[in-house]
């Protein structure tokens, strides 16, 4: 629940599935406001998950040297 917001509003937001997907590209101002002001949920996109896995592989390779 977002601080200062009623549980009823949170239930409405969750029921409607307000969700922002964060990928490797820029986040729109509209999406940013939906999360910051309206408490929309956030989902990490498949492209971002793949990019993080690739980056981790590079870090682990460097750590093994």
ABEGO torsion letter per residue (X at the ends): XBBGBBAAAAAAAAAAGBBBBBBABBBBAAAAAAAAAAGBBBBBBAAAAAAAAAAAAAAAAAAAX
